Amino acid sequence: MRKPNDITLKQAIEKLLNHYKLRGKFDETGIVAIWPEIMGTAVANRTKQIYVHQRKLFVRIESSVVKNELLIVKSAIVDKLNEKTGSQVITDIVFL
């Protein structure tokens, strides 16, 4: 039986992330984790390094052809990644 002050596990984790100011890093880690899911296996296999620094996603791609194609749709990728995480985590992508 639930007591009036009981909270769900999801609510407890949300409170923990907000209290210790870990929300930003948690969301950045989520962006890195969902990169293969959003971009597909062809791009994910050619991705050598990916990290977030100051709300910018840095992606090292080994194929120049793939890099140029991703540059064309950069804003759509940013929108898709932010939509998937549910908040404005990144503002730009830099392809290395």
N, C-alpha and C positions, 0 to 999 in steps of 0.2 A: 504494500500500500504506500502510495506517495505521500510525502509530507508537504506542507505548503511551501517550504523553502528549498525543496529539492530542485535541482536543475539537471538538464540532460548532459550527456558527455560532450556533445557538440558545443553547447553553451559554455561549459566549463573550459574547454580548449580555447574558445574565442576570448573568454575573459583572461585566461592565462597569457595568450599572445598579446592582447592589448595592454595588460598590466605591465608586462616586462618589455614592452615596446619591440616585440619580435615580429609583428605583423608584416612589415616591409620585407624582411629577409625571408620569411615564410612564403610570401607571394612570389618573390624573385626565384626562389628554389622551385616553386611550382611552374613558373615559366620555362625554366631549363628542363624540367621533367616532361612537360607536354610538347616540347619542340618536335620530337619524332612523330607524335600522334597527329599534330597539326600539319606538318610539312610532308609526311609520308616517308617511306623507307628509302626512296631514291635520294632525297635530299639529306635525310638523316645519316645515311651511309657515307656521304661526302662531307659531312660536318666533322671537323677535327677538334674544334674547341668552341665552347659556348659559355658565356657568363654575363652577368648583369652588373653594371657599375654606374651609379648616379642616374638611375632610371633609363639607361641606354643598354640595349642588348647588343653584345659584341659576339659575332659569329665568324669563325674561321672556316671557310669553305675551300676545299682542295681543287675544285673544278672552276675555272674561270667562266665557262659557259653557264654553269648553274648559278654562279655568283651574279652574272649580268642579268639573267632571267629573274632572279630574286630582287635585284635592284629596281626592276620595273614595277614590281608589285609590293614594294616595301610598305607602303601605307596600309594596304589591305592585310598584310601579315601582322602589323602592329594592332590593327583593329581586331583581328581574329584572336590573337593571343590575349589581349585585354578582355575581350568578350568571354573567353573560356575561363579566365580566372575570376571574372566578376567585378574587377576594379581596374583603375587606371594604374597599372604597374610600370609599364614602359612607355616612353614617349618617342623613341627613335631606335632604329637598328643600324649598326655599323658592321658592314661586311669586310672582313680582313683577308 
